[in-house]
Amino acid sequence: MKIDYSLSPEELKSAVEQYLVSLGHPVASSDSFVLNPDGTVTVEIAQDAPQSIVLPVKQVDSTIQPIKTPVAPTSSLQQGHWVTLDPPYSVTGGGTMFGLDWHGSIDAMDNGEGFFIDPATGKPYNTRDKTLEGVSLPREVMLSSFLHVDLWDTDGITPVWSKYASMLRQWVDGNKPLLTIDSGGNSVAEQPLVDAGPTAETGNAIDLTYATAHALNTHGKALCTYMIQVAGKPVEIRGWNSKTGKVGLG
């Protein structure tokens, strides 16, 4: 089966930016992006020596069909198995909580401020808000899945995160990825990314806010399976080794 996708200029720009990042050419918001009449794309990247990269526009093919997001609300417990894809389009691993613990007490290991920006306030998400629905993923998984940056595997996460964190925030803000999560026969959908973590050393695959953890009835920690969608289409999840069940390039 073959499915053809037509990309909007914004989606094409995002795809080109991710490709350039994978080549070691990070693109800033100030750099120019031009769709030429002949079907090529010109990207001007401001560096020490200005350079221009021209890429041909290609039609995107995929054998993965868009996922129909369930219309049921996510504010209460929902029965079902809504994650319908296998790895690498889904991840299964430990799901813990952050911001608050299961009983609503403050998580001393969390500062209450999310890495990503809440569009409703223009400020970082308040992860101690009991009504906040959202999740947090390992930094390595987000860098590899969204920016195709795998340098953390050789250089370590600290310097790579310092270099690409701002670009990742811009990508998430512009593309608005949403997660569907299953746990113990319960499911939630349309969960936004609100923070970065857990750290790879914990071995956990995902962190949940107080509201999302209670919607899934995890009691603070449980096995979870999730998939990511952008504009209704599944995202290949990289940076998580399904064979070892931990952060890593598989």
C-alpha positions in Angstrom: 0.0 0.0 0.0 1.2 3.5 -0.8 0.0 6.7 0.7 1.0 10.1 -0.6 1.2 13.1 1.7 1.0 16.7 0.5 3.0 19.0 2.7 2.1 22.6 3.5 4.9 25.2 3.3 5.1 25.1 7.1 5.4 21.3 7.2 7.9 21.3 4.4 10.0 24.0 6.2 10.0 21.9 9.4 11.0 18.7 7.5 13.9 20.5 5.8 15.1 22.0 9.1 15.1 18.5 10.7 17.1 17.1 7.7 19.6 19.9 7.9 20.0 19.3 11.7 20.7 15.6 11.0 23.5 16.8 8.6 25.0 18.9 11.4 23.6 22.3 10.1 21.3 23.6 12.8 18.8 26.2 11.5 17.9 29.2 13.5 14.6 31.1 13.3 16.4 34.0 11.7 17.7 31.9 8.8 15.8 32.2 5.5 13.7 29.6 3.8 12.6 30.0 0.2 10.5 27.6 -2.0 11.7 28.2 -5.5 9.5 28.2 -8.7 11.5 25.2 -10.0 10.5 23.0 -7.0 13.7 23.3 -5.0 14.2 24.8 -1.6 16.9 27.3 -0.7 17.9 27.7 2.9 20.4 30.4 3.9 22.1 29.5 7.2 23.9 32.3 9.0 27.4 31.0 9.9 30.9 32.3 9.9 31.1 31.8 6.2 27.6 32.3 4.7 26.5 29.3 2.6 23.4 28.3 0.7 22.0 24.7 0.7 19.5 23.8 -2.1 17.4 20.7 -1.6 14.9 19.2 -4.1 11.3 18.9 -3.1 10.2 15.3 -2.9 6.9 13.8 -2.3 6.7 12.0 1.0 5.6 8.4 0.9 4.6 6.3 3.9 3.0 3.0 4.7 1.8 4.2 8.0 -1.7 5.5 8.0 -2.7 8.6 10.1 -4.2 7.7 13.4 -7.7 8.7 14.3 -7.5 10.3 17.7 -10.3 9.1 20.0 -12.8 11.8 20.7 -13.4 10.8 24.3 -12.3 13.3 26.9 -9.0 12.8 28.7 -10.0 14.4 32.0 -11.3 11.1 33.5 -10.5 7.4 33.4 -11.0 5.9 29.9 -11.2 2.2 29.1 -9.5 0.9 26.0 -6.3 0.3 24.1 -5.7 3.4 22.0 -2.1 2.9 21.1 -2.4 1.0 17.8 1.2 1.0 16.5 4.2 -1.2 17.2 7.8 0.0 17.7 9.4 2.2 16.4 6.1 4.1 16.4 5.4 3.3 20.0 7.4 2.8 23.2 6.7 0.7 26.3 8.4 1.3 29.6 8.0 2.6 33.1 5.7 5.6 33.6 6.4 7.7 36.7 5.1 11.1 38.0 6.6 14.5 38.4 5.6 17.9 39.8 3.4 16.2 42.4 3.3 12.7 43.9 0.2 10.4 43.8 -1.3 12.0 46.9 -0.7 15.6 45.7 2.3 16.4 47.7 5.1 18.5 46.1 7.8 16.5 44.3 11.0 17.8 45.9 13.0 16.7 42.9 11.0 18.9 40.5 11.0 22.7 40.5 7.4 23.0 39.4 8.4 24.6 36.1 8.1 22.8 32.8 10.7 23.0 30.0 8.1 23.8 27.4 5.8 26.9 27.2 2.1 26.8 28.0 0.4 28.6 25.1 -2.4 29.7 27.4 0.0 31.8 29.6 3.1 32.3 27.5 5.1 31.0 30.4 6.6 27.5 31.3 3.9 25.0 32.3 3.1 24.8 36.0 3.8 21.1 36.7 2.4 21.4 40.2 -1.1 22.2 38.9 -3.3 19.3 39.7 -5.4 20.0 36.6 -2.5 20.0 34.1 -2.6 17.1 31.7 0.7 16.4 30.0 3.8 14.3 29.9 7.6 14.5 29.8 9.9 12.4 27.8 13.7 11.6 28.1 15.8 14.3 26.5 17.5 11.8 24.3 14.3 10.5 22.9 13.1 14.0 22.0 16.4 15.0 20.4 16.5 11.9 18.2 12.8 11.7 17.4 12.2 15.4 16.6 15.5 16.8 15.5 17.3 13.6 14.5 20.2 14.5 16.7 21.9 11.4 18.0 25.2 13.0 19.2 24.2 12.4 22.8 25.1 8.7 22.3 28.8 9.6 21.8 29.2 13.0 23.4 26.9 12.6 26.4 23.6 14.4 27.0 24.9 17.5 28.8 26.8 19.2 26.0 24.3 18.1 23.3 21.3 19.3 25.4 23.0 22.6 26.0 23.4 23.1 22.2 20.0 21.9 21.0 17.6 22.5 23.8 16.4 25.9 22.4 15.9 24.4 19.0 13.9 21.5 20.5 11.6 23.9 22.3 11.0 25.8 19.1 10.2 22.6 17.3 7.7 21.4 19.9 6.1 24.8 20.0 5.7 24.9 16.3 4.7 21.3 15.7 2.7 20.6 18.9 3.2 16.8 19.2 0.5 15.0 21.2 0.8 11.6 22.9 -1.7 8.8 23.3 -0.9 6.6 26.3 -2.1 3.2 27.5 -1.6 1.8 31.0 -3.4 -1.1 32.7 -6.3 -1.2 30.2 -6.8 2.6 30.5 -6.0 5.2 27.9 -5.7 9.0 27.4 -5.1 10.9 24.2 -3.9 14.4 23.1 -1.4 14.8 25.9 1.0 17.6 25.3 4.7 17.7 26.1 5.2 20.0 29.1 8.7 19.1 30.4 11.9 17.2 29.7 12.8 14.0 31.6 13.0 11.5 33.1 16.8 11.1 33.0 18.1 8.1 31.2 19.6 6.7 34.4 16.2 6.0 35.9 15.3 3.6 33.1 11.8 5.1 32.8 10.2 5.8 29.5 7.8 8.6 30.4 6.8 10.9 33.2 3.2 11.9 33.8 1.6 14.9 35.5 -0.7 14.4 38.4 -3.8 14.7 36.3 -2.6 12.3 33.6 -1.3 9.7 36.0 -4.7 9.7 37.8 -6.5 9.5 34.5 -4.5 6.3 33.8 -4.8 5.1 37.4 -1.1 4.4 37.6 -0.8 4.9 41.4 2.4 6.8 40.8 4.3 4.2 38.7 3.1 1.7 36.1 4.0 0.2 32.8 2.9 2.5 30.0 2.8 2.4 26.2 2.7 5.6 24.2 2.7 6.9 20.6 3.3 10.4 19.3 1.4 12.2 16.6 2.0 15.5 14.8 -1.0 16.8 12.8 -2.6 13.4 13.1 0.3 11.5 11.7 2.5 9.1 13.7 6.1 10.0 14.6 8.9 7.4 14.4 10.3 7.3 18.0 14.0 7.2 18.1 16.4 7.2 21.0 14.7 4.4 22.9 15.9 0.8 22.4 12.9 -1.5 22.6 15.1 -4.6 22.9 16.8 -3.4 26.1 13.9 -1.3 27.3 15.9 1.8 28.0 17.3 4.9 26.4 19.7 4.1 23.5 20.1 3.8 19.8 18.7 0.5 18.7 
